[in-house]
């Protein structure tokens, strides 16, 4: 296992950690003209169960 030779300073540690940012997910508008809700890209719409221009085959329970 790799072991650091020297202690990393507080400044260097904080500079490194400052790059870990939380990013809000980008949302897309549903392709269904009747729905037009926002959902994650490359996922079926949770409102109308449509993926892109074609409807989802699953039943909603």
PQR file with spaces between the fields and no chain letter, atoms N, CA, C, O and H, PARSE charges and radii, in Angstrom:
ATOM       1  N    UNK     1       0.837   -1.181    0.000 -0.4000 1.5000
ATOM       2  CA   UNK     1       0.000    0.000    0.000 -0.0000 2.0000
ATOM       3  C    UNK     1       0.883    1.246    0.000  0.5500 1.7000
ATOM       4  O    UNK     1       1.904    1.281    0.688 -0.5500 1.4000
ATOM       5  N    UNK     2       0.503    2.254   -0.757 -0.4000 1.5000
ATOM       6  CA   UNK     2       1.294    3.478   -0.850 -0.0000 2.0000
ATOM       7  C    UNK     2       1.121    4.313    0.417  0.5500 1.7000
ATOM       8  O    UNK     2       0.012    4.517    0.910 -0.5500 1.4000
ATOM       9  H    UNK     2      -0.326    2.225   -1.316  0.4000 1.0000
ATOM      10  N    UNK     3       2.262    4.788    0.924 -0.4000 1.5000
ATOM      11  CA   UNK     3       2.256    5.620    2.122 -0.0000 2.0000
ATOM      12  C    UNK     3       2.936    6.933    1.763  0.5500 1.7000
ATOM      13  O    UNK     3       4.020    6.917    1.179 -0.5500 1.4000
ATOM      14  H    UNK     3       3.163    4.622    0.523  0.4000 1.0000
ATOM      15  N    UNK     4       2.321    8.085    2.101 -0.4000 1.5000
ATOM      16  CA   UNK     4       2.948    9.360    1.767 -0.0000 2.0000
ATOM      17  C    UNK     4       4.257    9.566    2.521  0.5500 1.7000
ATOM      18  O    UNK     4       4.369    9.192    3.688 -0.5500 1.4000
ATOM      19  H    UNK     4       1.441    8.098    2.576  0.4000 1.0000
ATOM      20  N    UNK     5       5.251   10.162    1.854 -0.4000 1.5000
ATOM      21  CA   UNK     5       6.552   10.430    2.489 -0.0000 2.0000
ATOM      22  C    UNK     5       6.435   11.526    3.532  0.5500 1.7000
ATOM      23  O    UNK     5       7.038   11.441    4.601 -0.5500 1.4000
ATOM      24  H    UNK     5       5.161   10.466    0.906  0.4000 1.0000
ATOM      25  N    UNK     6       5.646   12.569    3.217 -0.4000 1.5000
ATOM      26  CA   UNK     6       5.544   13.715    4.116 -0.0000 2.0000
ATOM      27  C    UNK     6       4.083   14.055    4.378  0.5500 1.7000
ATOM      28  O    UNK     6       3.187   13.691    3.616 -0.5500 1.4000
ATOM      29  H    UNK     6       5.156   12.638    2.348  0.4000 1.0000
ATOM      30  N    UNK     7       3.878   14.755    5.465 -0.4000 1.5000
ATOM      31  CA   UNK     7       2.530   15.203    5.814 -0.0000 2.0000
ATOM      32  C    UNK     7       2.097   16.288    4.828  0.5500 1.7000
ATOM      33  O    UNK     7       2.876   17.184    4.501 -0.5500 1.4000
ATOM      34  H    UNK     7       4.606   15.050    6.084  0.4000 1.0000
ATOM      35  N    UNK     8       0.868   16.202    4.363 -0.4000 1.5000
ATOM      36  CA   UNK     8       0.347   17.236    3.474 -0.0000 2.0000
ATOM      37  C    UNK     8      -0.151   18.401    4.324  0.5500 1.7000
ATOM      38  O    UNK     8      -0.892   18.205    5.287 -0.5500 1.4000
ATOM      39  H    UNK     8       0.236   15.474    4.628  0.4000 1.0000
ATOM      40  N    UNK     9       0.265   19.623    3.957 -0.4000 1.5000
ATOM      41  CA   UNK     9      -0.101   20.799    4.733 -0.0000 2.0000
ATOM      42  C    UNK     9      -1.609   21.060    4.665  0.5500 1.7000
ATOM      43  O    UNK     9      -2.289   20.577    3.759 -0.5500 1.4000
ATOM      44  H    UNK     9       0.867   19.782    3.174  0.4000 1.0000
ATOM      45  N    UNK    10      -2.117   21.818    5.618 -0.4000 1.5000
ATOM      46  CA   UNK    10      -3.549   22.173    5.624 -0.0000 2.0000
ATOM      47  C    UNK    10      -3.926   22.920    4.356  0.5500 1.7000
ATOM      48  O    UNK    10      -4.986   22.683    3.775 -0.5500 1.4000
ATOM      49  H    UNK    10      -1.565   22.211    6.353  0.4000 1.0000
ATOM      50  N    UNK    11      -3.051   23.823    3.933 -0.4000 1.5000
ATOM      51  CA   UNK    11      -3.326   24.618    2.741 -0.0000 2.0000
ATOM      52  C    UNK    11      -3.462   23.717    1.511  0.5500 1.7000
ATOM      53  O    UNK    11      -4.408   23.856    0.736 -0.5500 1.4000
ATOM      54  H    UNK    11      -2.190   24.015    4.405  0.4000 1.0000
ATOM      55  N    UNK    12      -2.521   22.802    1.338 -0.4000 1.5000
ATOM      56  CA   UNK    12      -2.578   21.910    0.178 -0.0000 2.0000
ATOM      57  C    UNK    12      -3.792   20.988    0.253  0.5500 1.7000
ATOM      58  O    UNK    12      -4.426   20.713   -0.766 -0.5500 1.4000
ATOM      59  H    UNK    12      -1.752   22.688    1.968  0.4000 1.0000
ATOM      60  N    UNK    13      -4.114   20.513    1.442 -0.4000 1.5000
ATOM      61  CA   UNK    13      -5.277   19.645    1.618 -0.0000 2.0000
ATOM      62  C    UNK    13      -6.548   20.384    1.243  0.5500 1.7000
ATOM      63  O    UNK    13      -7.403   19.842    0.541 -0.5500 1.4000
ATOM      64  H    UNK    13      -3.598   20.735    2.270  0.4000 1.0000
ATOM      65  N    UNK    14      -6.674   21.613    1.707 -0.4000 1.5000
ATOM      66  CA   UNK    14      -7.878   22.394    1.432 -0.0000 2.0000
ATOM      67  C    UNK    14      -7.970   22.791   -0.044  0.5500 1.7000
ATOM      68  O    UNK    14      -9.066   22.837   -0.602 -0.5500 1.4000
ATOM      69  H    UNK    14      -5.980   22.053    2.277  0.4000 1.0000
ATOM      70  N    UNK    15      -6.839   23.076   -0.674 -0.4000 1.5000
ATOM      71  CA   UNK    15      -6.856   23.380   -2.110 -0.0000 2.0000
ATOM      72  C    UNK    15      -7.305   22.162   -2.901  0.5500 1.7000
ATOM      73  O    UNK    15      -8.061   22.292   -3.864 -0.5500 1.4000
ATOM      74  H    UNK    15      -5.948   23.038   -0.220  0.4000 1.0000
ATOM      75  N    UNK    16      -6.850   20.986   -2.507 -0.4000 1.5000
ATOM      76  CA   UNK    16      -7.233   19.757   -3.191 -0.0000 2.0000
ATOM      77  C    UNK    16      -8.717   19.490   -2.989  0.5500 1.7000
ATOM      78  O    UNK    16      -9.414   19.140   -3.942 -0.5500 1.4000
ATOM      79  H    UNK    16      -6.236   20.881   -1.724  0.4000 1.0000
ATOM      80  N    UNK    17      -9.206   19.649   -1.779 -0.4000 1.5000
ATOM      81  CA   UNK    17     -10.611   19.367   -1.482 -0.0000 2.0000
ATOM      82  C    UNK    17     -11.563   20.385   -2.088  0.5500 1.7000
ATOM      83  O    UNK    17     -12.741   20.088   -2.287 -0.5500 1.4000
ATOM      84  H    UNK    17      -8.640   19.933   -1.006  0.4000 1.0000
ATOM      85  N    UNK    18     -11.069   21.580   -2.383 -0.4000 1.5000
ATOM      86  CA   UNK    18     -11.950   22.618   -2.936 -0.0000 2.0000
ATOM      87  C    UNK    18     -12.428   22.255   -4.336  0.5500 1.7000
ATOM      88  O    UNK    18     -13.402   22.831   -4.821 -0.5500 1.4000
ATOM      89  H    UNK    18     -10.112   21.821   -2.222  0.4000 1.0000
ATOM      90  N    UNK    19     -11.758   21.309   -4.995 -0.4000 1.5000
ATOM      91  CA   UNK    19     -12.158   20.901   -6.342 -0.0000 2.0000
ATOM      92  C    UNK    19     -13.323   19.918   -6.322  0.5500 1.7000
ATOM      93  O    UNK    19     -13.944   19.676   -7.357 -0.5500 1.4000
ATOM      94  H    UNK    19     -10.967   20.841   -4.602  0.4000 1.0000
ATOM      95  N    UNK    20     -13.629   19.346   -5.148 -0.4000 1.5000
ATOM      96  CA   UNK    20     -14.758   18.410   -5.034 -0.0000 2.0000
ATOM      97  C    UNK    20     -16.018   19.222   -4.855  0.5500 1.7000
ATOM      98  O    UNK    20     -16.361   19.607   -3.737 -0.5500 1.4000
ATOM      99  H    UNK    20     -13.124   19.542   -4.307  0.4000 1.0000
ATOM     100  N    UNK    21     -16.714   19.486   -5.951 -0.4000 1.5000
ATOM     101  CA   UNK    21     -17.918   20.313   -5.889 -0.0000 2.0000
ATOM     102  C    UNK    21     -19.142   19.470   -6.199  0.5500 1.7000
ATOM     103  O    UNK    21     -19.082   18.535   -6.998 -0.5500 1.4000
ATOM     104  H    UNK    21     -16.436   19.173   -6.859  0.4000 1.0000
ATOM     105  N    UNK    22     -20.227   19.803   -5.571 -0.4000 1.5000
ATOM     106  CA   UNK    22     -21.504   19.177   -5.904 -0.0000 2.0000
ATOM     107  C    UNK    22     -22.091   19.947   -7.089  0.5500 1.7000
ATOM     108  O    UNK    22     -22.164   21.175   -7.061 -0.5500 1.4000
ATOM     109  H    UNK    22     -20.275   20.562   -4.922  0.4000 1.0000
ATOM     110  N    UNK    23     -22.501   19.228   -8.113 -0.4000 1.5000
ATOM     111  CA   UNK    23     -23.062   19.860   -9.306 -0.0000 2.0000
ATOM     112  C    UNK    23     -24.519   19.449   -9.435  0.5500 1.7000
ATOM     113  O    UNK    23     -24.855   18.270   -9.323 -0.5500 1.4000
ATOM     114  H    UNK    23     -22.441   18.230   -8.135  0.4000 1.0000
ATOM     115  N    UNK    24     -25.374   20.423   -9.669 -0.4000 1.5000
ATOM     116  CA   UNK    24     -26.791   20.121   -9.860 -0.0000 2.0000
ATOM     117  C    UNK    24     -26.963   19.344  -11.160  0.5500 1.7000
ATOM     118  O    UNK    24     -26.346   19.693  -12.167 -0.5500 1.4000
ATOM     119  H    UNK    24     -25.101   21.381   -9.759  0.4000 1.0000
ATOM     120  N    UNK    25     -27.790   18.297  -11.159 -0.4000 1.5000
ATOM     121  CA   UNK    25     -27.961   17.507  -12.383 -0.0000 2.0000
ATOM     122  C    UNK    25     -28.672   18.321  -13.457  0.5500 1.7000
ATOM     123  O    UNK    25     -29.564   19.117  -13.165 -0.5500 1.4000
ATOM     124  H    UNK    25     -28.291   18.013  -10.341  0.4000 1.0000
ATOM     125  N    UNK    26     -28.261   18.109  -14.703 -0.4000 1.5000
ATOM     126  CA   UNK    26     -28.916   18.804  -15.809 -0.0000 2.0000
ATOM     127  C    UNK    26     -30.215   18.071  -16.140  0.5500 1.7000
ATOM     128  O    UNK    26     -30.243   16.842  -16.204 -0.5500 1.4000
ATOM     129  H    UNK    26     -27.536   17.462  -14.941  0.4000 1.0000
ATOM     130  N    UNK    27     -31.273   18.822  -16.346 -0.4000 1.5000
ATOM     131  CA   UNK    27     -32.583   18.248  -16.649 -0.0000 2.0000
ATOM     132  C    UNK    27     -32.970   18.582  -18.074  0.5500 1.7000
ATOM     133  O    UNK    27     -32.582   19.620  -18.609 -0.5500 1.4000
ATOM     134  H    UNK    27     -31.250   19.820  -16.294  0.4000 1.0000
ATOM     135  N    UNK    28     -33.734   17.698  -18.680 -0.4000 1.5000
ATOM     136  CA   UNK    28     -34.243   17.921  -20.037 -0.0000 2.0000
ATOM     137  C    UNK    28     -35.768   17.912  -19.995  0.5500 1.7000
ATOM     138  O    UNK    28     -36.370   17.362  -19.073 -0.5500 1.4000
ATOM     139  H    UNK    28     -34.049   16.855  -18.245  0.4000 1.0000
ATOM     140  N    UNK    29     -36.376   18.518  -20.986 -0.4000 1.5000
ATOM     141  CA   UNK    29     -37.831   18.555  -21.083 -0.0000 2.0000
ATOM     142  C    UNK    29     -38.315   17.285  -21.768  0.5500 1.7000
ATOM     143  O    UNK    29     -37.694   16.807  -22.717 -0.5500 1.4000
ATOM     144  H    UNK    29     -35.887   18.966  -21.735  0.4000 1.0000
ATOM     145  N    UNK    30     -39.410   16.749  -21.291 -0.4000 1.5000
ATOM     146  CA   UNK    30     -39.991   15.528  -21.854 -0.0000 2.0000
ATOM     147  C    UNK    30     -40.389   15.760  -23.309  0.5500 1.7000
ATOM     148  O    UNK    30     -40.881   16.830  -23.668 -0.5500 1.4000
ATOM     149  H    UNK    30     -39.915   17.137  -20.520  0.4000 1.0000
ATOM     150  N    UNK    31     -40.167   14.734  -24.146 -0.4000 1.5000
ATOM     151  CA   UNK    31     -40.488   14.837  -25.577 -0.0000 2.0000
ATOM     152  C    UNK    31     -41.988   14.777  -25.838  0.5500 1.7000
ATOM     153  O    UNK    31     -42.448   15.178  -26.907 -0.5500 1.4000
ATOM     154  H    UNK    31     -39.767   13.865  -23.854  0.4000 1.0000
ATOM     155  N    UNK    32     -42.758   14.278  -24.865 -0.4000 1.5000
ATOM     156  CA   UNK    32     -44.205   14.191  -25.013 -0.0000 2.0000
ATOM     157  C    UNK    32     -44.791   15.596  -24.943  0.5500 1.7000
ATOM     158  O    UNK    32     -44.633   16.260  -23.918 -0.5500 1.4000
ATOM     159  H    UNK    32     -42.384   13.952  -23.996  0.4000 1.0000
ATOM     160  N    UNK    33     -45.459   16.076  -25.985 -0.4000 1.5000
ATOM     161  CA   UNK    33     -45.991   17.443  -25.949 -0.0000 2.0000
ATOM     162  C    UNK    33     -47.052   17.652  -24.877  0.5500 1.7000
ATOM     163  O    UNK    33     -47.241   18.777  -24.417 -0.5500 1.4000
ATOM     164  H    UNK    33     -45.587   15.537  -26.818  0.4000 1.0000
ATOM     165  N    UNK    34     -47.746   16.598  -24.471 -0.4000 1.5000
ATOM     166  CA   UNK    34     -48.771   16.735  -23.441 -0.0000 2.0000
ATOM     167  C    UNK    34     -48.158   16.800  -22.045  0.5500 1.7000
ATOM     168  O    UNK    34     -48.786   17.326  -21.126 -0.5500 1.4000
ATOM     169  H    UNK    34     -47.593   15.683  -24.845  0.4000 1.0000
ATOM     170  N    UNK    35     -46.952   16.279  -21.867 -0.4000 1.5000
ATOM     171  CA   UNK    35     -46.325   16.194  -20.539 -0.0000 2.0000
ATOM     172  C    UNK    35     -45.449   17.423  -20.251  0.5500 1.7000
ATOM     173  O    UNK    35     -45.736   18.193  -19.334 -0.5500 1.4000
ATOM     174  H    UNK    35     -46.442   15.851  -22.613  0.4000 1.0000
ATOM     175  N    UNK    36     -44.384   17.601  -21.038 -0.4000 1.5000
ATOM     176  CA   UNK    36     -43.452   18.725  -20.915 -0.0000 2.0000
ATOM     177  C    UNK    36     -42.839   18.878  -19.523  0.5500 1.7000
ATOM     178  O    UNK    36     -42.473   19.988  -19.139 -0.5500 1.4000
ATOM     179  H    UNK    36     -44.151   16.976  -21.783  0.4000 1.0000
ATOM     180  N    UNK    37     -42.718   17.783  -18.752 -0.4000 1.5000
ATOM     181  CA   UNK    37     -42.089   17.869  -17.440 -0.0000 2.0000
ATOM     182  C    UNK    37     -40.581   17.684  -17.578  0.5500 1.7000
ATOM     183  O    UNK    37     -40.106   17.218  -18.614 -0.5500 1.4000
ATOM     184  H    UNK    37     -43.016   16.880  -19.063  0.4000 1.0000
ATOM     185  N    UNK    38     -39.827   18.046  -16.544 -0.4000 1.5000
ATOM     186  CA   UNK    38     -38.372   17.923  -16.539 -0.0000 2.0000
ATOM     187  C    UNK    38     -37.980   16.569  -15.953  0.5500 1.7000
ATOM     188  O    UNK    38     -38.574   16.108  -14.977 -0.5500 1.4000
ATOM     189  H    UNK    38     -40.213   18.425  -15.702  0.4000 1.0000
ATOM     190  N    UNK    39     -36.963   15.930  -16.564 -0.4000 1.5000
ATOM     191  CA   UNK    39     -36.438   14.670  -16.035 -0.0000 2.0000
ATOM     192  C    UNK    39     -34.968   14.549  -16.405  0.5500 1.7000
ATOM     193  O    UNK    39     -34.465   15.339  -17.204 -0.5500 1.4000
ATOM     194  H    UNK    39     -36.481   16.304  -17.356  0.4000 1.0000
ATOM     195  N    UNK    40     -34.271   13.568  -15.833 -0.4000 1.5000
ATOM     196  CA   UNK    40     -32.860   13.348  -16.120 -0.0000 2.0000
ATOM     197  C    UNK    40     -32.697   12.864  -17.555  0.5500 1.7000
ATOM     198  O    UNK    40     -33.545   12.128  -18.058 -0.5500 1.4000
ATOM     199  H    UNK    40     -34.680   12.926  -15.184  0.4000 1.0000
ATOM     200  N    UNK    41     -31.613   13.271  -18.221 -0.4000 1.5000
ATOM     201  CA   UNK    41     -31.410   12.813  -19.591 -0.0000 2.0000
ATOM     202  C    UNK    41     -31.128   11.311  -19.642  0.5500 1.7000
ATOM     203  O    UNK    41     -30.570   10.754  -18.697 -0.5500 1.4000
ATOM     204  H    UNK    41     -30.924   13.870  -17.811  0.4000 1.0000
ATOM     205  N    UNK    42     -31.505   10.662  -20.725 -0.4000 1.5000
ATOM     206  CA   UNK    42     -31.320    9.224  -20.954 -0.0000 2.0000
ATOM     207  C    UNK    42     -32.069    8.377  -19.937  0.5500 1.7000
ATOM     208  O    UNK    42     -31.639    7.269  -19.616 -0.5500 1.4000
ATOM     209  H    UNK    42     -31.958   11.115  -21.493  0.4000 1.0000
ATOM     210  N    UNK    43     -33.186    8.889  -19.427 -0.4000 1.5000
ATOM     211  CA   UNK    43     -34.056    8.156  -18.510 -0.0000 2.0000
ATOM     212  C    UNK    43     -35.491    8.336  -18.981  0.5500 1.7000
ATOM     213  O    UNK    43     -35.814    9.324  -19.639 -0.5500 1.4000
ATOM     214  H    UNK    43     -33.535    9.789  -19.688  0.4000 1.0000
ATOM     215  N    UNK    44     -36.351    7.378  -18.642 -0.4000 1.5000
ATOM     216  CA   UNK    44     -37.770    7.518  -18.966 -0.0000 2.0000
ATOM     217  C    UNK    44     -38.372    8.596  -18.070  0.5500 1.7000
ATOM     218  O    UNK    44     -37.963    8.765  -16.921 -0.5500 1.4000
ATOM     219  H    UNK    44     -36.088    6.575  -18.107  0.4000 1.0000
ATOM     220  N    UNK    45     -39.327    9.305  -18.598 -0.4000 1.5000
ATOM     221  CA   UNK    45     -39.993   10.367  -17.842 -0.0000 2.0000
ATOM     222  C    UNK    45     -40.799    9.729  -16.710  0.5500 1.7000
ATOM     223  O    UNK    45     -41.584    8.818  -16.975 -0.5500 1.4000
ATOM     224  H    UNK    45     -39.659    9.167  -19.532  0.4000 1.0000
ATOM     225  N    UNK    46     -40.638   10.169  -15.459 -0.4000 1.5000
ATOM     226  CA   UNK    46     -41.400    9.575  -14.359 -0.0000 2.0000
ATOM     227  C    UNK    46     -42.889    9.913  -14.397  0.5500 1.7000
ATOM     228  O    UNK    46     -43.694    9.212  -13.783 -0.5500 1.4000
ATOM     229  H    UNK    46     -40.000   10.908  -15.244  0.4000 1.0000
ATOM     230  N    UNK    47     -43.269   10.980  -15.112 -0.4000 1.5000
ATOM     231  CA   UNK    47     -44.668   11.385  -15.165 -0.0000 2.0000
ATOM     232  C    UNK    47     -45.464   10.551  -16.178  0.5500 1.7000
ATOM     233  O    UNK    47     -46.526   10.020  -15.851 -0.5500 1.4000
ATOM     234  H    UNK    47     -42.615   11.549  -15.610  0.4000 1.0000
ATOM     235  N    UNK    48     -44.946   10.439  -17.410 -0.4000 1.5000
ATOM     236  CA   UNK    48     -45.706    9.777  -18.468 -0.0000 2.0000
ATOM     237  C    UNK    48     -45.062    8.460  -18.928  0.5500 1.7000
ATOM     238  O    UNK    48     -45.610    7.793  -19.805 -0.5500 1.4000
ATOM     239  H    UNK    48     -44.084   10.871  -17.676  0.4000 1.0000
ATOM     240  N    UNK    49     -43.928    8.077  -18.364 -0.4000 1.5000
ATOM     241  CA   UNK    49     -43.206    6.838  -18.704 -0.0000 2.0000
ATOM     242  C    UNK    49     -42.822    6.763  -20.173  0.5500 1.7000
ATOM     243  O    UNK    49     -42.837    5.680  -20.758 -0.5500 1.4000
ATOM     244  H    UNK    49     -43.483    8.619  -17.652  0.4000 1.0000
ATOM     245  N    UNK    50     -42.484    7.879  -20.769 -0.4000 1.5000
ATOM     246  CA   UNK    50     -42.060    7.894  -22.162 -0.0000 2.0000
ATOM     247  C    UNK    50     -40.563    8.118  -22.205  0.5500 1.7000
ATOM     248  O    UNK    50     -40.030    8.957  -21.480 -0.5500 1.4000
ATOM     249  H    UNK    50     -42.472    8.759  -20.294  0.4000 1.0000
ATOM     250  N    UNK    51     -39.872    7.347  -23.077 -0.4000 1.5000
ATOM     251  CA   UNK    51     -38.429    7.514  -23.262 -0.0000 2.0000
ATOM     252  C    UNK    51     -38.202    8.082  -24.651  0.5500 1.7000
ATOM     253  O    UNK    51     -38.399    7.383  -25.646 -0.5500 1.4000
ATOM     254  H    UNK    51     -40.306    6.665  -23.666  0.4000 1.0000
ATOM     255  N    UNK    52     -37.796    9.323  -24.731 -0.4000 1.5000
ATOM     256  CA   UNK    52     -37.582    9.963  -26.024 -0.0000 2.0000
ATOM     257  C    UNK    52     -38.896   10.105  -26.767  0.5500 1.7000
ATOM     258  O    UNK    52     -39.875   10.625  -26.230 -0.5500 1.4000
ATOM     259  H    UNK    52     -37.636    9.891  -23.924  0.4000 1.0000
ATOM     260  N    UNK    53     -38.909    9.639  -28.006 -0.4000 1.5000
ATOM     261  CA   UNK    53     -40.123    9.787  -28.812 -0.0000 2.0000
ATOM     262  C    UNK    53     -41.021    8.560  -28.749  0.5500 1.7000
ATOM     263  O    UNK    53     -42.090    8.550  -29.360 -0.5500 1.4000
ATOM     264  H    UNK    53     -38.114    9.217  -28.442  0.4000 1.0000
ATOM     265  N    UNK    54     -40.602    7.513  -28.013 -0.4000 1.5000
ATOM     266  CA   UNK    54     -41.442    6.311  -27.944 -0.0000 2.0000
ATOM     267  C    UNK    54     -41.900    6.062  -26.513  0.5500 1.7000
ATOM     268  O    UNK    54     -41.192    6.388  -25.560 -0.5500 1.4000
ATOM     269  H    UNK    54     -39.733    7.522  -27.517  0.4000 1.0000
ATOM     270  N    UNK    55     -43.076    5.488  -26.369 -0.4000 1.5000
ATOM     271  CA   UNK    55     -43.667    5.218  -25.056 -0.0000 2.0000
ATOM     272  C    UNK    55     -42.989    4.025  -24.403  0.5500 1.7000
ATOM     273  O    UNK    55     -42.502    3.130  -25.095 -0.5500 1.4000
ATOM     274  H    UNK    55     -43.652    5.223  -27.142  0.4000 1.0000
ATOM     275  N    UNK    56     -42.954    4.006  -23.080 -0.4000 1.5000
ATOM     276  CA   UNK    56     -42.375    2.890  -22.331 -0.0000 2.0000
ATOM     277  C    UNK    56     -43.355    1.735  -22.324  0.5500 1.7000
ATOM     278  O    UNK    56     -44.565    1.950  -22.255 -0.5500 1.4000
ATOM     279  H    UNK    56     -43.349    4.732  -22.518  0.4000 1.0000
ATOM     280  N    UNK    57     -42.852    0.511  -22.395 -0.4000 1.5000
ATOM     281  CA   UNK    57     -43.723   -0.669  -22.435 -0.0000 2.0000
ATOM     282  C    UNK    57     -44.149   -1.134  -21.042  0.5500 1.7000
ATOM     283  O    UNK    57     -45.051   -1.963  -20.918 -0.5500 1.4000
ATOM     284  H    UNK    57     -41.869    0.336  -22.451  0.4000 1.0000
ATOM     285  N    UNK    58     -43.514   -0.613  -20.002 -0.4000 1.5000
ATOM     286  CA   UNK    58     -43.823   -1.060  -18.644 -0.0000 2.0000
ATOM     287  C    UNK    58     -45.148   -0.474  -18.153  0.5500 1.7000
ATOM     288  O    UNK    58     -45.550    0.618  -18.553 -0.5500 1.4000
ATOM     289  H    UNK    58     -42.782    0.060  -20.103  0.4000 1.0000
ATOM     290  N    UNK    59     -45.805   -1.219  -17.287 -0.4000 1.5000
ATOM     291  CA   UNK    59     -47.023   -0.737  -16.651 -0.0000 2.0000
ATOM     292  C    UNK    59     -46.642    0.063  -15.395  0.5500 1.7000
ATOM     293  O    UNK    59     -45.679   -0.281  -14.710 -0.5500 1.4000
ATOM     294  H    UNK    59     -45.479   -2.107  -16.962  0.4000 1.0000
ATOM     295  N    UNK    60     -47.372    1.096  -15.105 -0.4000 1.5000
ATOM     296  CA   UNK    60     -47.149    1.884  -13.898 -0.0000 2.0000
ATOM     297  C    UNK    60     -48.025    1.340  -12.794  0.5500 1.7000
ATOM     298  O    UNK    60     -49.234    1.188  -12.970 -0.5500 1.4000
ATOM     299  H    UNK    60     -48.154    1.376  -15.662  0.4000 1.0000
ATOM     300  N    UNK    61     -47.422    1.047  -11.661 -0.4000 1.5000
ATOM     301  CA   UNK    61     -48.207    0.509  -10.546 -0.0000 2.0000
ATOM     302  C    UNK    61     -48.331    1.509   -9.439  0.5500 1.7000
ATOM     303  O    UNK    61     -48.959    1.227   -8.419 -0.5500 1.4000
ATOM     304  H    UNK    61     -46.440    1.170  -11.518  0.4000 1.0000
